């Protein structure tokens, strides 16, 4: 099947051009934007790839996913595809650094000014016919220094 590419222009000095795709304003339900890649009967389905711009001399572009504000803030939902033999996986991975510090992954629940703070839950999958999934926490290894630590603690108010 054919492909569609939406791309902004490059810049050698300052900002490249912008492309804005926006759903319509409504008193009822706001407009939606849906990105759908093509399906395949006999081979791999199409990919949806979102990539920010590179920079040779400064910071690479940022990708931000933010749900809408409201009396009840919107949610962000990520789910892999179902499979007959195996479902898809979710992988969060930072890039590598050649000269300095590698980026971190932070999972942070929001703070509440009146009620409880948000929770962070790690839940492994269950199984009705075999062994349930595991949760593994492992620190990083080093070939020349000490390995990293796994630190778990509660915080007082």
Residue pairs with C-beta under 8 A, 6 or more apart in sequence:
1 38
1 46
3 46
6 19
6 21
7 19
8 16
8 17
8 18
8 19
8 53
9 16
9 17
10 16
10 53
16 53
21 33
22 31
22 33
23 30
23 31
23 32
23 33
24 30
24 31
25 31
30 68
35 48
36 48
37 45
37 46
37 47
37 48
38 45
38 46
39 45
39 46
40 46
50 63
51 63
52 60
52 61
52 62
52 63
53 60
53 61
54 60
54 61
55 61
65 76
66 76
67 73
67 74
67 75
67 76
68 74
78 90
80 87
80 88
80 89
80 90
81 87
81 88
92 105
93 105
94 102
94 103
94 104
94 105
95 102
95 103
96 102
97 103
107 120
108 120
109 117
109 118
109 119
109 120
110 117
110 118
111 117
111 118
112 118
122 135
124 132
124 133
124 134
124 135
125 132
125 133
126 132
126 133
127 133
137 150
138 150
139 147
139 148
139 149
139 150
140 147
140 148
141 147
141 148
142 148
